[in-house]
Amino acid sequence: MLASKGRRVVVLEREKFPRYHIGESLIPYTWFTLNRLGVVDWLRQSACPRKYSVQFVSITGKVSQPFYFFQTIKHECAQTWQVWRGEFDQMLLDNAVGKGVELRQHVSVRDVLMDGSRVVGVRADTKDGREGEEIRGPVGGPALIKARAETTNGAFTALVNAIAPRQGPPLHIHVREDEMYYVLGGQLRFKIGDQMLDAETGSFVFIPRGTEHCFQNVGGDAAQLLVMFAPAGMERFFEEHAKLPAGPVDSAAYVSIAHAAWMEVVGPPLAESESK
């Protein structure tokens, strides 16, 4: 529901779907939530058994008379369903992704990162052993901080950044850091000075400090970038950006936190500059 209202939403799921789960017997008034999610038609067309009533069994084993929902509920929800959880949960997950949710499976949240009373990120582990501090990233997806000034004696910052389709940062300069990108997955294009470069999975891009640059995800799916800075320190830009309210970012606030991290914004994102 949040994604359908324009919010950027990331779901971290510990397991890999589809996965076995015992069946579920839906109660009538779940209909209203399922209808808001837009999945009632899926249930109508499914092979899930229809459910019209309920019976109760006492501790002595006595079975009650059926309680038919239609006798007290004068609404379509008086007929509900018994669902197979494996299929039902997969449908709910697919529905969320279809509405713009970014899904990351096999991710276990270990800790919640707070800024006062606000949640700004989580610390999470993945099944393949990846570990880091996951925060809301600046280009439509999460950022996973892998190395920072405190863990590299100030030498190096590394993070994995998810880039939503058509998204990318504004044209900018890093005053004190060299920047390196390794494309873990996806199709991107980079503007480096006056050059335009295509970068697919497996590409490595080096940006010397003081060089104007930006990039854009030109693929249809989220791209994954390993982003590295030397020396360390740029992680504070990502952390401060994650503290901004969700939704469209105020350009003045973006420029301010960028400037505090020795990053100067000098032009628009590629999506804007190329459309003019």
C-alpha positions as CSV (number, residue, x, y, z in Angstrom):
1,M,0.0,0.0,0.0
2,L,2.9,2.4,0.8
3,A,4.5,1.8,-2.6
4,S,1.2,2.4,-4.4
5,K,1.1,5.8,-2.7
6,G,4.5,6.7,-4.1
7,R,6.7,5.7,-1.2
8,R,10.0,3.9,-1.7
9,V,9.6,0.5,0.0
10,V,12.2,-2.2,0.6
11,V,11.1,-5.6,1.9
12,L,13.8,-7.7,3.6
13,E,12.6,-11.4,3.7
14,R,14.5,-14.0,5.7
15,E,13.4,-16.9,3.5
16,K,13.3,-17.6,-0.2
17,F,9.8,-17.7,-1.8
18,P,8.0,-19.8,-2.7
19,R,8.4,-21.8,0.6
20,Y,6.2,-24.3,2.3
21,H,3.9,-23.1,5.0
22,I,0.9,-24.7,6.6
23,G,-2.5,-23.7,5.2
24,E,-4.5,-20.7,6.4
25,S,-8.2,-20.3,7.0
26,L,-9.1,-16.7,6.2
27,I,-11.8,-14.9,8.3
28,P,-14.4,-12.8,6.6
29,Y,-13.2,-9.4,7.5
30,T,-9.7,-10.0,5.9
31,W,-11.6,-9.3,2.6
32,F,-11.4,-5.5,3.1
33,T,-7.6,-5.5,3.5
34,L,-7.2,-8.0,0.6
35,N,-9.4,-5.8,-1.6
36,R,-7.3,-2.7,-0.8
37,L,-4.3,-4.7,-1.9
38,G,-6.0,-5.6,-5.1
39,V,-5.8,-9.4,-4.7
40,V,-9.5,-10.4,-4.3
41,D,-9.8,-11.2,-8.0
42,W,-6.8,-13.6,-7.6
43,L,-8.7,-15.4,-4.8
44,R,-11.9,-15.6,-6.9
45,Q,-10.1,-17.2,-9.8
46,S,-8.0,-19.5,-7.7
47,A,-8.6,-23.1,-6.8
48,C,-8.7,-22.3,-3.1
49,P,-11.7,-23.9,-1.4
50,R,-14.5,-21.5,-0.6
51,K,-15.3,-21.1,3.1
52,Y,-18.9,-20.2,4.2
53,S,-19.0,-21.1,7.8
54,V,-17.1,-22.2,10.9
55,Q,-17.5,-24.8,13.6
56,F,-16.0,-24.9,17.1
57,V,-14.8,-28.0,19.0
58,S,-15.0,-28.0,22.8
59,I,-12.3,-29.6,25.0
60,T,-14.5,-32.6,25.3
61,G,-14.6,-33.1,21.6
62,K,-18.2,-31.9,21.1
63,V,-18.7,-30.1,17.7
64,S,-20.9,-27.1,17.5
65,Q,-23.5,-26.3,14.9
66,P,-22.1,-24.4,11.9
67,F,-22.0,-20.7,12.1
68,Y,-22.8,-19.4,8.6
69,F,-21.3,-16.0,8.0
70,F,-24.1,-14.8,5.7
71,Q,-26.5,-15.0,8.6
72,T,-24.9,-12.0,10.3
73,I,-22.8,-10.5,7.5
74,K,-24.6,-8.9,4.6
75,H,-21.6,-8.4,2.4
76,E,-19.5,-10.3,-0.2
77,C,-17.0,-11.0,2.5
78,A,-19.4,-13.5,4.0
79,Q,-17.8,-16.0,1.6
80,T,-14.0,-16.3,2.2
81,W,-11.3,-19.0,1.4
82,Q,-9.0,-21.7,2.7
83,V,-5.6,-20.9,1.2
84,W,-2.4,-22.8,0.5
85,R,0.1,-20.5,2.2
86,G,2.9,-21.3,-0.2
87,E,0.9,-20.0,-3.2
88,F,-0.9,-17.3,-1.2
89,D,2.2,-15.8,0.2
90,Q,4.0,-15.9,-3.2
91,M,1.0,-14.0,-4.7
92,L,1.1,-11.3,-2.0
93,L,4.9,-10.9,-2.6
94,D,4.5,-10.7,-6.3
95,N,1.7,-8.2,-5.9
96,A,3.9,-6.0,-3.7
97,V,6.8,-6.2,-6.3
98,G,4.3,-5.3,-9.0
99,K,3.4,-2.1,-7.2
100,G,7.1,-1.0,-7.0
101,V,8.3,-2.7,-3.8
102,E,12.0,-3.7,-3.9
103,L,12.4,-7.2,-2.6
104,R,15.5,-8.7,-1.1
105,Q,15.2,-12.3,0.0
106,H,17.5,-14.4,2.2
107,V,18.2,-11.3,4.3
108,S,18.0,-11.5,8.2
109,V,17.7,-8.2,10.1
110,R,20.0,-8.2,13.1
111,D,19.6,-4.7,14.4
112,V,17.6,-1.4,13.8
113,L,19.6,1.8,13.3
114,M,18.1,4.8,15.0
115,D,18.6,8.5,14.8
116,G,16.9,9.7,18.0
117,S,13.4,8.4,17.6
118,R,13.6,7.8,13.8
119,V,14.6,4.5,12.2
120,V,17.2,5.3,9.5
121,G,18.3,1.8,8.5
122,V,19.0,-1.8,9.6
123,R,22.0,-4.0,10.1
124,A,21.4,-7.2,8.2
125,D,23.0,-10.5,7.2
126,T,22.5,-12.3,3.9
127,K,22.6,-16.0,3.2
128,D,25.7,-15.7,1.1
129,G,27.5,-14.1,4.1
130,R,27.3,-10.5,3.1
131,E,27.1,-8.2,6.0
132,G,26.8,-4.5,6.5
133,E,24.6,-1.6,7.6
134,E,21.6,-1.3,5.3
135,I,20.1,2.2,4.9
136,R,17.8,3.9,2.5
137,G,19.9,4.8,-0.5
138,P,19.8,8.0,-2.5
139,V,19.0,6.6,-5.9
140,G,15.8,4.5,-5.5
141,G,17.1,1.5,-3.6
142,P,18.9,0.5,-0.4
143,A,22.6,1.0,0.3
144,L,24.6,-1.6,2.2
145,I,27.7,-0.1,3.8
146,K,30.5,-2.7,3.8
147,A,33.5,-0.7,5.0
148,R,33.8,2.7,6.6
149,A,36.4,5.0,8.0
150,E,36.3,3.3,11.4
151,T,37.0,-0.1,10.0
152,T,39.7,0.9,7.4
153,N,41.7,3.4,9.5
154,G,40.3,6.1,7.3
155,A,41.6,4.7,4.1
156,F,38.5,3.3,2.3
157,T,34.7,3.3,2.1
158,A,32.8,0.6,0.3
159,L,29.1,0.1,-0.2
160,V,26.7,-1.8,-2.4
161,N,24.1,0.5,-3.9
162,A,20.9,-0.6,-5.6
163,I,19.9,1.7,-8.4
164,A,16.2,1.8,-9.5
165,P,15.5,1.9,-13.3
166,R,16.1,5.3,-14.9
167,Q,17.5,6.6,-11.6
168,G,20.9,8.1,-10.9
169,P,22.6,11.0,-9.0
170,P,23.0,14.6,-10.2
171,L,26.2,15.6,-11.9
172,H,28.7,16.1,-9.1
173,I,32.4,16.3,-8.1
174,H,34.2,14.7,-5.2
175,V,36.7,17.2,-3.9
176,R,38.8,14.8,-1.8
177,E,38.0,11.2,-2.8
178,D,38.8,9.1,-5.8
179,E,35.7,7.0,-6.7
180,M,35.5,3.5,-8.2
181,Y,32.5,1.5,-9.4
182,Y,32.1,-2.2,-10.1
183,V,28.9,-3.1,-11.8
184,L,27.6,-6.2,-10.0
185,G,24.5,-6.4,-12.1
186,G,22.6,-4.2,-14.6
187,Q,23.1,-1.8,-17.4
188,L,24.3,1.7,-16.7
189,R,25.7,4.7,-18.5
190,F,28.2,7.1,-17.1
191,K,28.9,10.7,-17.9
192,I,32.6,11.4,-17.0
193,G,33.7,14.9,-18.0
194,D,32.7,15.2,-21.6
195,Q,32.5,11.4,-22.2
196,M,29.5,9.1,-22.2
197,L,30.3,5.4,-21.3
198,D,28.2,2.3,-21.2
199,A,28.8,0.0,-18.3
200,E,27.3,-3.5,-18.1
201,T,27.7,-6.3,-15.5
202,G,31.4,-6.8,-14.8
203,S,32.4,-3.3,-15.8
204,F,34.9,-1.2,-13.6
205,V,34.9,2.6,-13.7
206,F,37.4,4.8,-12.0
207,I,36.7,8.5,-11.3
208,P,39.6,10.6,-10.2
209,R,38.8,13.2,-7.6
210,G,37.8,16.6,-9.0
211,T,36.1,15.0,-12.1
212,E,32.5,15.9,-13.0
213,H,30.5,12.7,-13.3
214,C,27.1,11.0,-12.8
215,F,25.4,7.8,-14.0
216,Q,22.0,6.4,-14.8
217,N,20.5,2.9,-14.7
218,V,19.3,2.4,-18.3
219,G,18.0,-1.1,-17.8
220,G,14.5,-2.3,-16.9
221,D,15.5,-3.8,-13.5
222,A,17.3,-2.5,-10.5
223,A,21.1,-2.4,-10.9
224,Q,23.6,-3.3,-8.3
225,L,26.8,-1.2,-7.9
226,L,29.8,-1.8,-5.6
227,V,30.9,1.8,-4.9
228,M,34.3,2.5,-3.4
229,F,35.9,5.8,-2.2
230,A,39.5,6.5,-1.2
231,P,40.1,7.9,1.3
232,A,37.1,7.1,3.5
233,G,34.4,9.5,4.6
234,M,31.6,9.5,1.9
235,E,29.6,7.1,4.1
236,R,28.4,10.1,6.0
237,F,26.7,11.5,2.9
238,F,24.7,8.3,2.6
239,E,23.9,8.2,6.3
240,E,22.7,11.8,6.3
241,H,20.6,11.3,3.1
242,A,18.9,8.3,4.8
243,K,17.7,10.6,7.5
244,L,15.8,12.8,5.1
245,P,12.0,12.3,5.0
246,A,10.9,9.5,2.5
247,G,9.6,10.7,-0.8
248,P,11.0,13.4,-3.2
249,V,14.2,14.9,-1.8
250,D,14.4,18.7,-1.3
251,S,17.2,19.8,-3.7
252,A,18.6,22.3,-1.2
253,A,18.8,19.6,1.5
254,Y,20.6,17.3,-0.9
255,V,23.1,20.0,-1.9
256,S,23.7,20.8,1.8
257,I,24.5,17.3,3.0
258,A,26.6,16.7,-0.2
259,H,28.6,19.8,0.5
260,A,29.2,18.7,4.1
261,A,30.8,15.5,2.7
262,W,33.1,17.3,0.2
263,M,30.8,16.6,-2.7
264,E,29.7,19.5,-5.0
265,V,26.6,19.2,-7.1
266,V,27.3,20.9,-10.5
267,G,24.4,19.7,-12.7
268,P,21.2,17.7,-13.0
269,P,20.9,13.9,-13.2
270,L,21.2,12.3,-16.7
271,A,17.5,11.6,-16.8
272,E,16.8,15.4,-16.7
273,S,19.7,16.6,-18.8
274,E,19.1,14.1,-21.6
275,S,15.4,15.0,-21.8
276,K,15.9,18.6,-22.5
